[in-house]
Amino acid sequence: MTKSQRIFKLAQEVAASYDILNARRAGSGVTYTREVIDHLKSVVVEQCSSDGVNQFLSKANRQSVDFWLKEEQTIVEAEFGLMGLAPPLESEVFKALLAKDAGHDVKHLILIGDPGSRRRFEAPTPKSIIEWVERHHQIAVQVWDLSEKTL
């Protein structure tokens, strides 16, 4: 199992333990989601290592990525709000481009999202952004959906 797959598995477990989907449906929002993501980061530090958690990959700005897996050339972002009105695709892609410009060999950007969020990225605009960043910058963007069955 790769480290990115391990982080995804832990994200699934943490999201289930917080019952995040039902909590957000009941009105909890950004603050609760941030709490869940922060807990995920602490679990990853505890079970994997602190290497790569909350990394600033560009000296030109102070935007951090949730996880930088240097050995996999992968940025992983836990975005449990990908089904919201304004998905963060452009922001996350731009952080990956800035990291690459700063000398990091970014080859993959993985967004961990709500169940069904991958389907949303098949719409023409996000699909064209994903294809463009892969074609022009050799960064493969993937959306990994959490499973509602275990949430």
Contacts in CASP RR format, 6 or more apart in sequence:
PFRMAT RR
TARGET T0000
AUTHOR 0000-0000-0000
METHOD contacts of the structure
MODEL  1
MTKSQRIFKLAQEVAASYDILNARRAGSGVTYTREVIDHLKSVVVEQCSS
DGVNQFLSKANRQSVDFWLKEEQTIVEAEFGLMGLAPPLESEVFKALLAK
DAGHDVKHLILIGDPGSRRRFEAPTPKSIIEWVERHHQIAVQVWDLSEKT
L
1 9 0 8 1.000
2 72 0 8 1.000
3 48 0 8 1.000
3 69 0 8 1.000
3 71 0 8 1.000
3 72 0 8 1.000
4 67 0 8 1.000
4 69 0 8 1.000
4 72 0 8 1.000
4 74 0 8 1.000
4 76 0 8 1.000
4 108 0 8 1.000
4 110 0 8 1.000
6 47 0 8 1.000
6 48 0 8 1.000
7 40 0 8 1.000
7 44 0 8 1.000
7 48 0 8 1.000
7 67 0 8 1.000
7 69 0 8 1.000
7 76 0 8 1.000
7 112 0 8 1.000
8 76 0 8 1.000
8 110 0 8 1.000
8 112 0 8 1.000
8 144 0 8 1.000
10 40 0 8 1.000
10 43 0 8 1.000
10 44 0 8 1.000
10 47 0 8 1.000
11 40 0 8 1.000
11 78 0 8 1.000
11 112 0 8 1.000
11 146 0 8 1.000
12 146 0 8 1.000
12 147 0 8 1.000
12 150 0 8 1.000
12 151 0 8 1.000
13 43 0 8 1.000
14 36 0 8 1.000
14 39 0 8 1.000
14 40 0 8 1.000
14 43 0 8 1.000
15 21 0 8 1.000
15 36 0 8 1.000
15 80 0 8 1.000
15 146 0 8 1.000
15 151 0 8 1.000
16 150 0 8 1.000
16 151 0 8 1.000
18 32 0 8 1.000
18 35 0 8 1.000
18 36 0 8 1.000
18 39 0 8 1.000
19 151 0 8 1.000
20 32 0 8 1.000
20 33 0 8 1.000
20 36 0 8 1.000
20 80 0 8 1.000
20 151 0 8 1.000
21 114 0 8 1.000
21 115 0 8 1.000
21 146 0 8 1.000
21 148 0 8 1.000
21 151 0 8 1.000
22 151 0 8 1.000
23 32 0 8 1.000
24 32 0 8 1.000
24 33 0 8 1.000
24 80 0 8 1.000
24 81 0 8 1.000
33 80 0 8 1.000
33 81 0 8 1.000
36 80 0 8 1.000
37 66 0 8 1.000
37 78 0 8 1.000
37 80 0 8 1.000
40 78 0 8 1.000
41 53 0 8 1.000
41 54 0 8 1.000
41 66 0 8 1.000
41 67 0 8 1.000
44 53 0 8 1.000
44 67 0 8 1.000
45 53 0 8 1.000
51 70 0 8 1.000
52 67 0 8 1.000
52 68 0 8 1.000
52 69 0 8 1.000
52 70 0 8 1.000
53 66 0 8 1.000
53 67 0 8 1.000
54 64 0 8 1.000
54 65 0 8 1.000
54 66 0 8 1.000
55 64 0 8 1.000
55 65 0 8 1.000
55 67 0 8 1.000
55 68 0 8 1.000
56 62 0 8 1.000
56 63 0 8 1.000
56 64 0 8 1.000
57 64 0 8 1.000
57 65 0 8 1.000
57 68 0 8 1.000
57 75 0 8 1.000
57 95 0 8 1.000
57 98 0 8 1.000
57 99 0 8 1.000
57 102 0 8 1.000
57 104 0 8 1.000
57 106 0 8 1.000
58 95 0 8 1.000
58 98 0 8 1.000
58 99 0 8 1.000
58 101 0 8 1.000
58 102 0 8 1.000
59 102 0 8 1.000
60 98 0 8 1.000
60 102 0 8 1.000
61 98 0 8 1.000
63 95 0 8 1.000
63 98 0 8 1.000
65 75 0 8 1.000
65 76 0 8 1.000
65 77 0 8 1.000
65 95 0 8 1.000
65 96 0 8 1.000
65 99 0 8 1.000
66 75 0 8 1.000
66 76 0 8 1.000
66 77 0 8 1.000
66 78 0 8 1.000
67 74 0 8 1.000
67 75 0 8 1.000
67 76 0 8 1.000
67 77 0 8 1.000
68 74 0 8 1.000
68 75 0 8 1.000
68 99 0 8 1.000
68 104 0 8 1.000
69 75 0 8 1.000
69 76 0 8 1.000
70 104 0 8 1.000
72 108 0 8 1.000
73 105 0 8 1.000
73 106 0 8 1.000
73 107 0 8 1.000
73 108 0 8 1.000
74 106 0 8 1.000
74 107 0 8 1.000
74 108 0 8 1.000
74 109 0 8 1.000
74 110 0 8 1.000
75 92 0 8 1.000
75 95 0 8 1.000
75 96 0 8 1.000
75 99 0 8 1.000
75 106 0 8 1.000
75 108 0 8 1.000
75 109 0 8 1.000
75 110 0 8 1.000
76 110 0 8 1.000
76 112 0 8 1.000
77 88 0 8 1.000
77 92 0 8 1.000
77 109 0 8 1.000
77 110 0 8 1.000
77 111 0 8 1.000
77 112 0 8 1.000
78 112 0 8 1.000
78 113 0 8 1.000
79 87 0 8 1.000
79 88 0 8 1.000
79 92 0 8 1.000
79 111 0 8 1.000
79 112 0 8 1.000
79 113 0 8 1.000
79 117 0 8 1.000
80 112 0 8 1.000
80 113 0 8 1.000
80 114 0 8 1.000
80 146 0 8 1.000
81 87 0 8 1.000
81 113 0 8 1.000
81 114 0 8 1.000
81 117 0 8 1.000
82 88 0 8 1.000
82 111 0 8 1.000
82 113 0 8 1.000
82 114 0 8 1.000
82 117 0 8 1.000
82 120 0 8 1.000
82 121 0 8 1.000
82 143 0 8 1.000
83 113 0 8 1.000
83 114 0 8 1.000
83 116 0 8 1.000
83 117 0 8 1.000
83 120 0 8 1.000
87 117 0 8 1.000
87 120 0 8 1.000
87 121 0 8 1.000
87 126 0 8 1.000
88 111 0 8 1.000
89 111 0 8 1.000
89 121 0 8 1.000
89 126 0 8 1.000
89 129 0 8 1.000
89 130 0 8 1.000
89 141 0 8 1.000
90 129 0 8 1.000
92 109 0 8 1.000
92 111 0 8 1.000
93 109 0 8 1.000
93 129 0 8 1.000
93 133 0 8 1.000
93 139 0 8 1.000
93 141 0 8 1.000
96 106 0 8 1.000
96 109 0 8 1.000
96 133 0 8 1.000
96 137 0 8 1.000
96 139 0 8 1.000
97 133 0 8 1.000
97 137 0 8 1.000
97 139 0 8 1.000
99 106 0 8 1.000
100 106 0 8 1.000
100 137 0 8 1.000
100 139 0 8 1.000
106 139 0 8 1.000
107 138 0 8 1.000
107 139 0 8 1.000
107 140 0 8 1.000
108 139 0 8 1.000
108 140 0 8 1.000
108 141 0 8 1.000
108 142 0 8 1.000
109 133 0 8 1.000
109 139 0 8 1.000
109 140 0 8 1.000
109 141 0 8 1.000
109 142 0 8 1.000
110 141 0 8 1.000
110 142 0 8 1.000
110 143 0 8 1.000
110 144 0 8 1.000
111 117 0 8 1.000
111 141 0 8 1.000
111 142 0 8 1.000
111 143 0 8 1.000
111 144 0 8 1.000
112 144 0 8 1.000
112 146 0 8 1.000
113 143 0 8 1.000
113 144 0 8 1.000
113 145 0 8 1.000
113 146 0 8 1.000
114 145 0 8 1.000
114 146 0 8 1.000
115 145 0 8 1.000
115 146 0 8 1.000
115 147 0 8 1.000
115 148 0 8 1.000
115 151 0 8 1.000
116 145 0 8 1.000
117 143 0 8 1.000
117 145 0 8 1.000
118 143 0 8 1.000
118 144 0 8 1.000
118 145 0 8 1.000
120 126 0 8 1.000
121 127 0 8 1.000
121 130 0 8 1.000
121 143 0 8 1.000
129 141 0 8 1.000
130 141 0 8 1.000
133 139 0 8 1.000
133 141 0 8 1.000
134 140 0 8 1.000
134 141 0 8 1.000
END
